[in-house]
């Protein structure tokens, strides 16, 4: 029983941290988007975050973090190439954001434009982060391969 609890904690702790990072990104991006949107359109911007947005942002952050853990961590999918997992993650994230937009933006709200900007920005950031991680892993793998080949050459 203790071993299962440790595995659960090892799996959920990074997801919780990533969800908190995404949520903070939502809040910061909402405020920045509101400031820019107000400057561009001339509409006044209230520097308050609607409670519904906070709840939606928290739920969406948890869902994005779960998708990240499902597709991009080694805990669930282990035998697939990282690039194919990025593609699956990006497609599932796009589907999630589309479904989430339909579900929560059906209610009229004056902050819906900012929600779309914030959600799209965070979604794009998460996909870019995954692609940068893939590029880093490939570069690191190539560097280690070169080191291993030079080591093998000295051993012969």
C-alpha positions as CSV (number, residue, x, y, z in Angstrom):
1,X,0.0,0.0,0.0
2,X,2.8,2.4,0.8
3,X,4.5,1.7,-2.5
4,X,1.3,2.7,-4.4
5,X,1.0,5.9,-2.4
6,X,4.6,6.8,-3.2
7,X,3.9,6.2,-6.9
8,X,0.8,8.3,-6.8
9,X,2.7,11.2,-5.1
10,X,5.6,10.9,-7.5
11,X,3.1,11.1,-10.4
12,X,0.8,13.8,-9.1
13,X,3.3,16.3,-7.6
14,X,4.8,17.4,-10.9
15,X,1.2,17.6,-12.4
16,X,0.1,19.8,-9.5
17,X,3.2,22.1,-10.0
18,X,2.6,22.3,-13.7
19,X,-1.1,23.1,-13.2
20,X,-0.1,25.9,-10.8
21,X,2.3,27.3,-13.4
22,X,-0.4,27.2,-16.1
23,X,-3.0,28.8,-13.7
24,X,-0.5,31.6,-12.9
25,X,0.1,32.1,-16.6
26,X,-3.7,32.4,-17.2
27,X,-4.0,35.1,-14.6
28,X,-1.0,37.1,-15.8
29,X,-2.0,36.7,-19.4
30,X,-5.6,37.8,-18.6
31,X,-4.4,41.0,-17.0
32,X,-1.9,41.7,-19.7
33,X,-4.4,41.0,-22.5
34,X,-7.0,43.2,-20.7
35,X,-4.6,46.1,-20.6
36,X,-3.6,45.7,-24.3
37,X,-7.2,45.1,-25.3
38,X,-8.4,48.2,-23.5
39,X,-5.5,50.3,-25.1
40,X,-6.3,49.0,-28.6
41,X,-10.1,49.2,-28.5
42,X,-10.5,52.2,-26.2
43,X,-12.9,50.2,-24.0
44,X,-12.3,50.6,-20.2
45,X,-10.7,47.5,-18.5
46,X,-11.6,46.7,-14.9
47,X,-8.6,45.3,-13.2
48,X,-10.5,42.6,-11.5
49,X,-10.6,38.9,-12.5
50,X,-14.2,37.5,-12.6
51,X,-14.7,34.6,-10.3
52,X,-16.0,32.4,-13.1
53,X,-12.7,33.0,-15.0
54,X,-10.8,31.9,-11.9
55,X,-12.8,28.7,-11.6
56,X,-12.6,28.0,-15.4
57,X,-8.8,28.7,-15.4
58,X,-8.3,26.4,-12.4
59,X,-10.2,23.5,-14.0
60,X,-8.6,24.1,-17.4
61,X,-5.1,24.2,-15.8
62,X,-5.7,20.8,-14.1
63,X,-7.0,19.3,-17.4
64,X,-4.0,20.6,-19.4
65,X,-1.6,19.3,-16.7
66,X,-3.3,15.9,-16.8
67,X,-2.9,15.8,-20.6
68,X,0.8,16.8,-20.2
69,X,1.2,14.0,-17.7
70,X,-0.6,11.5,-19.9
71,X,1.2,12.2,-23.1
72,X,4.6,13.7,-22.2
73,X,5.7,12.1,-19.0
74,X,7.3,8.7,-18.9
75,X,4.8,7.5,-16.3
76,X,2.1,6.5,-18.8
77,X,3.4,6.2,-22.3
78,X,6.9,4.9,-22.4
79,X,7.6,3.2,-25.7
80,X,6.6,6.0,-28.2
81,X,8.8,8.6,-29.7
82,X,8.6,12.0,-28.0
83,X,7.6,13.8,-31.2
84,X,4.6,11.5,-31.7
85,X,3.6,12.2,-28.1
86,X,3.9,15.9,-28.8
87,X,1.5,15.6,-31.8
88,X,-1.0,13.6,-29.7
89,X,-0.7,16.1,-26.9
90,X,-1.2,19.1,-29.2
91,X,-4.2,17.5,-30.9
92,X,-5.8,16.6,-27.6
93,X,-5.1,20.1,-26.3
94,X,-6.7,21.6,-29.3
95,X,-9.8,19.4,-28.9
96,X,-9.9,20.2,-25.1
97,X,-9.7,24.0,-25.7
98,X,-12.3,23.8,-28.4
99,X,-14.7,21.8,-26.2
100,X,-14.0,24.0,-23.3
101,X,-14.7,27.2,-25.4
102,X,-18.0,25.8,-26.5
103,X,-19.0,24.7,-23.0
104,X,-18.0,27.8,-21.1
105,X,-18.2,30.6,-23.6
106,X,-21.8,29.8,-24.5
107,X,-22.7,32.1,-21.6
108,X,-22.6,35.8,-22.6
109,X,-19.9,37.7,-20.8
110,X,-18.0,40.9,-21.5
111,X,-14.7,39.3,-20.8
112,X,-15.1,36.4,-23.3
113,X,-12.7,38.0,-25.7
114,X,-10.0,38.2,-23.0
115,X,-10.7,34.6,-22.1
116,X,-10.2,33.5,-25.7
117,X,-6.9,35.5,-25.9
118,X,-5.7,34.1,-22.6
119,X,-6.7,30.5,-23.4
120,X,-5.1,30.6,-26.8
121,X,-2.0,32.2,-25.5
122,X,-1.5,29.6,-22.7
123,X,-2.3,26.8,-25.1
124,X,0.2,28.0,-27.6
125,X,2.8,28.4,-24.8
126,X,2.3,24.8,-23.7
127,X,2.7,23.5,-27.2
128,X,5.8,25.7,-27.8
129,X,7.2,24.4,-24.4
130,X,6.7,20.8,-25.5
131,X,8.4,21.5,-28.9
132,X,11.4,23.2,-27.2
133,X,11.7,20.2,-24.9
134,X,11.8,17.9,-27.8
135,X,14.5,20.0,-29.5
136,X,16.5,20.0,-26.3
137,X,16.2,16.2,-25.8
138,X,17.3,15.6,-29.4
139,X,20.3,17.9,-29.0
140,X,21.2,16.3,-25.7
141,X,20.9,12.8,-27.2
142,X,23.1,13.7,-30.1
143,X,25.7,15.2,-27.8
144,X,25.7,12.0,-25.6
145,X,25.9,9.9,-28.8
146,X,29.0,11.8,-29.9
147,X,30.6,11.4,-26.4
148,X,29.8,7.7,-26.4
149,X,31.3,7.2,-29.9
150,X,34.5,9.0,-28.9
151,X,34.7,6.9,-25.8
152,X,34.2,3.7,-27.9
153,X,36.9,4.9,-30.3
154,X,39.4,5.4,-27.4
155,X,38.6,2.0,-26.0
156,X,39.4,0.2,-29.3
